[in-house]
Amino acid sequence: MKPSAARRRLLLLVPLLLLAACAGPEPEPEPDEIAPDPPVGQRWQPRPGVSWQWQLTGRLDTSVKAAVFDIDGFHTTAEQMAELKKAGRKTVCYLSTGAWEEFRPDAREFPAELLGQGNGWEGERWLDIRRTAELEPLMAKRIDMCREKGFDAVEPDNMDGYANKTGFPLTAGDQLAYNRLIAKLAHDRGLSVGLKNDLDQIPQLVGDFDFAVNEQCAEYEECERLTPFIEAGKAVFHVEYELPVRRFCKQSAELKLSSLEKRYDLDAWRKTCPRP
């Protein structure tokens, strides 16, 4: 199982760089770059093909013309959220729910026995997702933060530990139970939630999640495995790092994916597929 490339980011620079929104007036979004609000009492459901931006490092560029912004839950400020909301954008709160990160403000709240092997990225270690009694309140607190900041959805990362060397004997059943717990925590707070990668468990989890986030399915020739989300009327937010847009946009259009070309550090730079 390949590691999630989203974690190849400039972690130590984020707190300093994401404190201020971009200067200058924000251009008016095009009509089709505004995601409609859900009916009263219902959570937001992103539909296939909706445009998006994924930025986890660098100075947050709120002027990007995208209906959906997937951004860091801890470092996004109230001012940035207000600017995005004013422009009619929907926002997704990026969190790591399957790995411990030493640089997060709540890192000391995680008991040492929950921490496993490193997941390949500096300062991160897999979590023992079987220990839900300890993890549930910690993750609930994080998702509460997302709700209080005004996010519409959550992107929980590191949701496929069972397929990696974590230091724990995790099973597919352990992963299904934990992923469903995270989805329930988000839904209980009125937030949508996305399934990050974890392609093998899409058939079992498509009913529990409101959208999918995928890295490099075109490079690894596995994009068609995301079809259950599209058939359920749920968006698939997809990025490629090694392939240029000309190599995957045709298939993305056929599969109705929301696709971007991004750099590994997930700064503001993005390249979109041409409109049909």
N, C-alpha and C positions, 0 to 999 in steps of 0.2 A: 504494500500500500504506500503510495507516495505521500510525503508530508504536505501540509497545507502551505502553499507559497505565500499566503497573506501574512504569515508571521515573519517573512523576510523584510522587516521594516526597521526604520530608525527609531527604536523604542525609546532610547534615552533622550532623543530630541523632541519627542512629541509634546511633553508638558510645556516646553518653552515656545514651541512654534504654533500651537493651536489656540493660543490665548486670544488672538485677535482675528476678527473677520476681515475679509478683503476690503480695502479702501475703495472709495469711488461709488457712484450710483449703480444700482443693480438694474440691468436691462429688463424690460417687460418680458415675461415668458411667453412663448408661443402658446396658443390655446391648447394644443395637444400635449404640452409639457406640464400640465397641471393635472394631478391625479384627483378625481372626484372624491368628495367626502362620503363616508358610508351613511346609510340611513341611521337615524337616531337610535341609540341603544345597541348598534351592531359595531363590531370591530372592522377596521379597514382590511380590504381584500385586494391586493395588487393583481391585476389581470395580465395575461400573456402579452408580451410586446411592449409594455410600459417602459419608458426611458429611465435610466438611472445613472447615478454617479457614486463611485466608491472611493472615499478618501480617508486614510487613517494616519497620514503623516503630512507634514508641511503646513503652511498657512492655509486654513480652510477657505476655499474659494466658493463663496455662496452665490456667485453670479453665473455659475454653470447652468446651462439650460437643460435641466433634467427634472422629471417629475418626482423622482425618488432620490434621496440622499442617504447613503449607508455610511455612518460616521462613528467615531469613537465615543462610547457612552460616557466615559469618565472625563474626557478632556473637552468635550463640546460645551460651550458656555451658554448661559441663559440668553445672552444677547444674540449669539449665532442662531439659536433655536428660534428666537422671535423673528429674526430676519428671514429665515427659511419659511416659517409659517406665514408670514406676511405675503411672501411671494407665491403661496399656494403649494409649496413642496410638501411631500410626505417624507418622514424621517425614520430611519432604521437605526437602532442602538446596537453598535457592535460590542459584544462582550465575549470573553473566553469563559466557557462554562465547564470545559473538560480538562483544562490545564491551569495550574497555578502560575502566576506571574509575580515575580518578586518586586516589581516596580509599581504595583497597584497600591493605592492607599489602604486597602483592607487586607493586604498580604499577611499580616501578623495574626489575623483572625483564623487562619487555616491551621488546624493541628498538624504537627509534623508527620504523624503516621498516615495522613492522607496523601502525602507527596511521594510520587514514584520517580521513575527515571526521567531524565531530560528528554524533551520532545524534539531536540535538534536545534532549538533557538535559544540564544543566551537569556538566562534568567527565567526560563520556563520549565516546568515539570508536570508530567501527567498526574491527574488526580485519580484516586481510587473511587470510581463512580458507584461502587457497591455501597459505600458508606453514606447513604442518603439521609440518615438521621442528622449527621453533621453538615452535609452539603446543602440540604434543602434550605435551611434558614439563611445560609450565606448567599445562595443564589437568589432567594426571594428578596433579600435586601438589595442586591444589585439590580434586579428587575424593578423593584420599587423606585430606585433612583431613575431608571429610564422613564417610568411613568410620570414621576414628579417633574422631570425636565420637559415633559410634553412630547416624547417620542410616540410614534404610531405603531412601531413594531420593534422586534428584537432579532438580531442575528447572533445566535450562540455559536461560538467557534469550538474546535477540537471535539467534535461530536462523534468521532470514530476511533476512540482509544482502543477498543477491543481488537481492532485490526492492526495495531501497532505494538511495539515492545514498550510497555508501560511500567514493568516491574510488578504488575498485579495479574492474576489469572482471570482476566476479564473475558466474559463470553458474549456472544451475540445477544443472548437474552438479557444480560446485564445492561448492554448498550440500549436495547429497545426500551427497557424500563426507565433508564435514566433520561433518554431523549424525550420520552413521553412525559416524564415529570417536569422537565424544563418547559415543554410546550404548555402543560397545564398551568404552571406558574405564570407564564405570560398571558394565557387566555383568562385566567382568574382576575387579572388586572386590566382586562380590556385591550390587550395588545396583541397584534399579530406576531407570528414567529416563523422563522425560516429554517429549513433543514440545510445544514452546511455539508456539502460533499456527501459522504456516507451513501454512495450509490447503491451498495448491495442491499440496503435496508429500505430503499424507496418504496417497494411494494407494500411493506408493512406500515410505513410511516406517512405515506402521502395523505391519509385521512386525518392525521394529527397535526399537520403543519400547513401553513397558509401560503407558503412560497418556498422556493429552493434557491440556494446560492451555490454556484459551482465554479471551480477553477480548472481550466485546461481540459475540458471534456473534448474539445476538438483535437487538441494535440494527441490525446490518448485514445481517440476514436471511440468515445463512449457517450456522446451527446444524446443519442436516441434513448438511452436509459432514463433520461429525465422526462420522457414523454408522458408518464402518468400524471405529473403535475400539470402539464399543459392541457391534457384531456380533462382534468378536473377544473379547468378554468383558473389555474393558479400560475403566477409568473415564475419564470426561471431567470434569475439574475446570473449572468455568465461572464467570465473574463478569461482572456488568453494573455500570456506574457511573452511567449516565444514565437507565436505565429502572428503575422500581420493580418489586418482585417480582410484583405483580399483572399486569404486562405480559408476563412471560416464564415464570412457573412452570408454567402449563398445558402449554406446549410442552416445557419441560424434563422434566416428568413423562412425557410421551409418548415423548420421546427417551431417557429414562433418564440424563439429565445430573445431575451433582452441582453445583447452582447456588447462587450467593450474590449478594446485592446488597452492594457495598462502596463505600467512598469512595476517591477517587483515590490518597490517600497510603497506602492499605493499612495502616491502624492496626488496633486490635483490633475496632473496630465492624464488625458484620456483620448482615445480615438474611437469614434462610433462608426457603425455600419451606415452606408448611404441609404437615404430614404428611398423606398420603392417608387 
